[in-house]
Amino acid sequence: MLNQQDTAEALPHQAVKANPVVAIVGATGAVGVELLESLAARDFPLSGLKLLASARSAGKTMRFRDQELTVETLTEDSFEGVDLALFSAGSGISKRYAAAAVKAGAVVVDNSSAFRMDADVPLVVPEVNAAAIARHRGIIANPNCVAIIATVPLAPLREKLNLKRVTAATYQAASGAGAAAMEELRASTEAYLKGEAFEPKVLPHPYAFNLFSHNAEMDEENGYNGEELKVIQETRRILDMPALPIGITCIRVPVLRAHAIALTLEFDAPVTPEEVRAILAEAPGVKLVDDRARNHFPMPSEASGQGDVLAGRIRTDLGDPSGRSIALFVAGDQLLKGAALNAVQIAEKLLQR
């Protein structure tokens, strides 16, 4: 957390100059690689780029546009001359180095959980609450991937209809646990198909052809794991609905990089699938995939590698005879919209201010 002196010094730096010098912290990780690719794909205007990582990654080269860039060791002195720092190296690194970046004059967009519930740090999904960026004091938090993917379709429905309750079940990909978990899924699947034994090292349970409760730490008293509690808290904060009732179950599934969510939404008055479909068809960042005739709805295979949240299976919840509840299914790329792309979109909004 920034101390008072750091936040005071950060106040003049709310805007980011045109063509900024950008640093990526955690450049060699799964999200770091996607940050690099998103900056290139979206033709982000920058005048310089620094790739920062741990000492063990220093000296590696990574390609950006037509250049080969060398990864440097992250230190507190790494941010001299940096205007925008995109952090994706875990909460410990963010807590240690974000203040140094802000003190050096950079605006930080942080992809970890370090600052998400800090009242002085905006928690931003650009399609939902971009106006919150104006309140930043040097740090903007990138939300949890599930909270991002859920709130992109939830926000326009909240805007047009009076949302009363959310019930969710998630189907979360290996990418949410990092590159090592993705490799463990590949390796364990190969071993399974060969009939060979495989001992998981990254995740607590066998991953190939299996699914299990999300591996975040469990609160034994209330029965919820840390991922579920984060999604509840962050979704409420992003939507500015602090009392919104949310029930959620988070499950890890053997998919490489796209999360899916089954949502049941209760409103304060009867609503039809046609109304919901019409709202989502016009919503920024949402792509309708809702073909009942062909049984074609959002799938991780189609969500992967693109930036929209796919939404479909929109139907009346038959368990609610009042007609006030709608069920739907969404999917989004965890590494893109759930992480790197959202951070780059925040950076683009900073340039427009």
JOHUHU-V643983 format. One record per run of one state. SS is the DSSP state (alpha for helix, beta for strand, coil for the rest). FROM is the first residue (numbers start at 0). TO is the last residue. If there is no record, write none. Layout:
ss->[SS SS]
from->[FROM FROM]
to->[TO TO]
This chain:
ss->[coil alpha coil beta coil alpha coil beta coil alpha coil beta coil beta coil beta coil beta coil alpha coil beta coil beta coil alpha coil beta coil alpha coil beta coil alpha coil alpha coil beta coil beta coil beta alpha coil beta coil beta coil alpha coil beta coil beta coil beta coil alpha coil beta coil beta coil alpha coil]
from->[0 3 13 19 25 29 41 45 53 54 57 60 64 66 70 71 73 83 87 90 103 106 110 121 124 125 135 138 142 144 160 162 172 173 177 178 194 210 213 217 218 224 225 239 244 253 257 267 272 281 285 288 289 291 295 297 299 303 308 316 324 333 335 352]
to->[2 12 18 24 28 40 44 52 53 56 59 63 65 69 70 72 82 86 89 102 105 109 120 123 124 134 137 141 143 159 161 171 172 176 177 193 209 212 216 217 223 224 238 243 252 256 266 271 280 284 287 288 290 294 296 298 302 307 315 323 332 334 351 352]
